Amino acid sequence: MANAIHEEVDQNYRAFQAHLPQLLATHRGKFALMRESTIVEFFDTARDAYVAGRKLFATDQLFSIQEVVDATPINLGFLSYATSRGKV
């Protein structure tokens, strides 16, 4: 399972990076919930994106979250997975 999560996160990160210039113009400061290299939805907070991801993908929890910012994006998807047994 850990390998599948890493693959999902890496795949989503590459897709996010490719679209970042366009996203900055329309969704700066938002958090993108991603699955299978596709942005599912944008949220105002990482927590909102995480909660939605847990609900939408309850079966396998394969998703990631990226913040739309100028700096190098931080991969929050793996962080979400790593903290899924605790509180976010």
C-alpha positions in Angstrom: 0.0 0.0 0.0 2.8 2.4 0.8 4.2 2.0 -2.7 0.8 2.8 -4.2 0.6 6.0 -2.1 4.0 7.1 -3.2 3.2 6.5 -6.8 -0.1 8.4 -6.5 1.6 11.3 -4.8 4.5 11.5 -7.3 2.1 11.2 -10.3 -0.1 14.0 -8.9 2.9 16.2 -8.1 4.2 16.0 -11.7 0.7 16.9 -13.1 0.4 19.8 -10.6 3.8 21.2 -11.5 2.8 21.1 -15.2 -0.3 23.2 -14.6 1.0 25.5 -11.9 1.5 28.6 -14.1 -2.1 28.5 -15.1 -3.4 27.7 -11.7 -1.6 30.7 -10.1 -3.7 33.0 -12.3 -7.0 31.5 -11.2 -6.5 29.6 -7.8 -3.6 31.3 -6.0 -3.6 30.4 -2.3 -6.1 27.5 -2.7 -5.4 23.9 -2.0 -5.9 21.4 -4.8 -7.3 17.9 -4.0 -5.8 15.6 -6.6 -6.3 12.0 -7.7 -4.9 10.2 -10.8 -3.1 13.3 -12.1 -6.4 15.3 -12.0 -7.5 18.1 -9.8 -10.7 17.1 -8.2 -11.6 20.3 -6.5 -10.0 23.4 -4.9 -10.4 24.3 -1.2 -9.6 27.3 1.0 -7.7 25.2 3.6 -5.6 22.1 3.6 -7.8 20.6 6.3 -10.9 21.0 4.1 -9.1 19.3 1.2 -8.0 16.5 3.5 -11.4 15.9 4.9 -13.0 15.8 1.4 -10.2 13.4 0.2 -10.9 11.1 3.1 -14.6 11.0 2.3 -14.3 10.8 -1.5 -11.6 8.2 -1.6 -12.5 6.2 1.6 -11.9 2.9 -0.1 -8.1 3.3 -0.8 -7.2 6.8 0.5 -5.2 7.5 -2.6 -5.1 11.2 -3.1 -2.8 14.2 -2.5 -3.1 17.9 -1.7 -1.1 20.7 -3.2 -1.1 24.4 -2.3 -1.2 26.8 -5.3 1.7 29.1 -4.5 4.7 30.6 -6.4 7.3 28.8 -4.3 8.1 25.1 -4.8 4.8 23.3 -3.9 4.8 21.2 -0.8 3.5 17.7 -1.2 0.7 17.6 1.5 -0.7 14.3 0.2 1.9 12.2 1.9 1.7 14.3 5.0 -2.0 13.7 5.1 -1.4 10.0 4.8 1.3 10.1 7.5 -1.0 11.8 9.9 -4.2 9.9 9.1 -4.1 8.0 12.3 -3.7 11.1 14.4 -5.3 14.5 14.2 -4.7 17.0 11.5 
